Amino acid sequence: MVAQDTPFEWQWQLSCSGPEAYERYIVPAWMGRWAEALVAAGAVGAGDRVLDVACGTGVVARKAARLVGPKGRLTGVDFNEDMVRAAKRFADQEGLSGIEWHCGDVLGLPGDKPEYDVVLCQQGVQFFPDRPAALKAMRAALVPGGRLVLSCWRAVARIPLFAVLADVLEGYFGPAMRAGFQASSSLSDREDLRALLQEAGFNDIRVRLEIQAARHPDLLELLAGYLSVFPSGTAIAAMSETDRAAMFRSMAEGLRDFQDDDGLAVPMESHVATAMR
């Protein structure tokens, strides 16, 4: 239980940008481990040519780059220019300057012929306005026998962190605040995902349910960092300190059952699909 007089103001005044907050809070709490699972499902190995679609801050690309080695190739592409710049910076800081980064739409992938052994896409397909076309573009980027691996969150109700935050934010700001969580889970049905892959021409499709725990030692710090990444951050910043504190207390109370002696430990469910060209 969070004490009624807990100060929250300092927690909200974050000094980092959206991509930096994503890398600082979301990647270590859950997206980093999900990236490891995605790369493992793709059996990425030495010499592979790998394309990371909707690469964000580059967490998947960086993990894959360490596996392909100097004879491999890593390319990351994302529509958000700020994310691409941040991805390059984070990779350079880790000594992975050989990754190629491109800002652009998935329908305009770099290269005009099949040139990748593996295409990876972590939690991106559900956001594409034309999913069939996006998947066909990914297939076109693969060499014959190449493999696709992608992940999509299950329904918001299956992910307590999303469910609690969506409920509380909607209570304070209205239904529009739920939209982002709904979009994240808009491709949560296993058979819908399979059908899209079949329509795009993929073979040997397998959809696996994966469950992992999101962990962070300080729930309130995580909530402030996580929410600052998204459009909700602007609305939260405009709240009075009293209202903001009350809102965070409601979130913490909703997640009471998912805290242990090490902090937050909340299950997250995702489908991980693999397919072959």
N, C-alpha and C positions, 0 to 999 in steps of 0.2 A: 504494500500500500504506500502511495506517495503522500507525504505529509501535506496538510492543507497550506502551510506557510512556506513550502519549498519555492525558492526563487528560480524563475525560468528565464529572466531577461538575458543574462549572460550566455545562456545556452543557445538563444536564437540568433545572437549577433555573430554569425559565422563570418570568417574573413576570407573564405575560399569561394571560388566560382562554382557553377553547376557541375562541370566535369570533374573538378577537383574534389567536390563534396561526394560525387558518385564514387570516385576512386577511393576516397578516404573512409567512407561509411558503408556503402552498399557492396563494394567488391569484397572486402574482408568478411562482412557479415553473411553474405550468401552467394553473390554472383561469381566470386572466385572459385568456390567449390563446384558450382554448377558448370563453370567453364572447364574445369578439369574433367568432369563427367562427360561433357560434350566431346572434348578432344579424344578421350579414351574410347568413346563409342565410335568415333571415326577411324580408330586404329591408325592415327597419324604417326608416321615414322620417318626415319632418316631418308632424305632425298625427296620427300613428297613435295608437290607443288600445291599450296593450300590457299584458298580464298575465304576470307572471313567477311560475310555480308552483314550489314547493320552492325558494324564492329564497335560502335560506341567508343569507350575509352581504350579499347584494344586489349582487354583482358584475355579474350580467347586467342587472339593472334599472338600475343606474347607467350602464352603457354604452349601453343603449337610451334612457335619459332624455335623453342628450345629443343623440340623433338626432331624437327626436319634437318637441323644442322646446316653446315655451310654449303652442302650440295643441294639443299632444298630451296624452296621459294615461298615467301609469305606475302600476301596482299590483303590489305584491309580497306573496306569501302563503307562509307556512311554518308547519309544525306545532310547531316548536321556538321557544318564547317567547324564549329567550336569543338565538337567531339573529336573530329579528325586531327585538328591541331594538338589537342590534349593527348590523343593516342600516340602521336609521333613523339611528343615530349616525354611521356611516360616510358615509351620504348627506348628512347635514347638514354634516359636515365638508368635503364637496366642493361645498357650495353647491347641493345638489339636494334641498332641503326640500319640493319639491312632490310627491314620490313618496308614494303611499298605501301603508301597511303594515298587513297583517292577520295575526294569529296564528290558525291554524285548519287544519282538514282540507280536502283538495282537494274532497271531496264537499260541502262547505259553502261554496263560493266566494262572495265578496261579490256582491250583486246578484241579482235574480230574473229577468233576461232577458238575451238576447245583447247584449253591449255592447263587445266587444273586436275589433279588427282582427287582432291577432296574439297568440297564446299561446306563450310560451317555457317550456321546462322542461329545465334542464341537469342531467343525471345524477340524475334524481329518480324517474322512472317505475319503475325496477327495484326500488325500495324500497317502493312502495305495496302494501299487503296485498291490495287488489282493483284490479288494473290495468285491467280492462275498465271498471269503474265510474268510475275516475279519468279515463280517456281520454274517456269519454262526458260527464263533467262539464266537461272542457276544451272539448269540441266545443260543448256547450250554451252556453258563455260566449262563443263566437265569433259574430259577425254572419255572415249568408250571404256566402260568398266569402272569409271570413276564413281565416287560415292558422295552422297549428300547426308549430312547430319544436321537436324534442327530441333529446337525445343520450343514448346508453347505451354504457358501456365495452364493449369486446370481452373475450374470455376472459382470465382472469388470466395464462395462459401467453403471451399476446400483449403483455403489459405488463410488461416486466422488473422495474420498480420494485416493482409489486405482488407479482410472483412471488417475488422474493428476500425481501422483508419477510415474506410469508406463510410461507415455508419456515423462516426463522430464528425467527420468533415461535412457530411451532408446535413447533419443536425445544426451545424454552425453556419454553413454557407449555402445550403440548398442542394438540389439534385445534381446540378452541373458538376459538383466536386466528385461525384461517383463515377463520372464518365471515364476518367483515366484508368481506374481499376477495372471497369467493365471492358475497356479496350484491351487491357493486358490479358484478359481471360476470354476474349472474343473468339478464340479458336480452341476452346477447351475440350471439344468432343473428339474422341479418338477416331471415330469413323469419318467425321468430316475432314479431319486432317489426312487420313488415308485416301479419301476420295480425291482431294486436291492433288496429292502426289501422283495418283493414278492418271488423273486428267492431264497432268503435265508430262506424262510419258515415262515416269520412273518405274523400275521393276524391283523385285525382292524387297518390298516395303515391310518394315517392322516398326511397330509403335509400342514403346515400353513405358510403363508408369514408373517414375522415379520419385522418391520421397527423401528429402534432406531437411535438416534443422538449420534455420537461420539463427546465428548466435552473435551476441554482443554483450560485453560486460556491463554496459551502462545504457539501459533502455531509453532514458530521456535524452541522452546525447545522440543516440541513434535516431530517435524520432525527429529531433531537430535537424540533424544532418540529412536524413532521408527526405523529409518534406521540403527542405530548401532546394532540392534539385528540380522540383516540378513546379508548374504554374501555381499550385497551392501556396507556394512560398510567399508570393507577393501579398496574397490575402492575409496570411498568417502574420506577416511583418506589420501589417496595418492594424492589427488588433491591439486592444489595450493590454497592458501587462497582466491585469487581473483576469480578463477573458482568456488570454493565451494560456495562463497557468491552469485555469479550470479545464480548458480543452485538453491539455497534455495530461492532466490528472485523469480525465475520462478515458483517454487512450490507454494509460498505464493500468487503470482498473480493468478495462476490457481485456487486457493481456495478462492479468494476474496469474491465471492458470498456466502460463507459458514462461514462468520465471523460476530459476533455480538458484543455487548458491553461487553460480558463475554468471548470473545475469539473465538475459533473454535467451530462450531456447524454444523456438516456435517452428512447427513443421510446415514445409512448403511442398506442394505437389506439382509436378510438371510431366508432360509427355515428351519423350525423346524419340524422334523418328529417324530411322536410317533407311536409305534407299540407294539403288544403283542406277546408273545410266545404262 
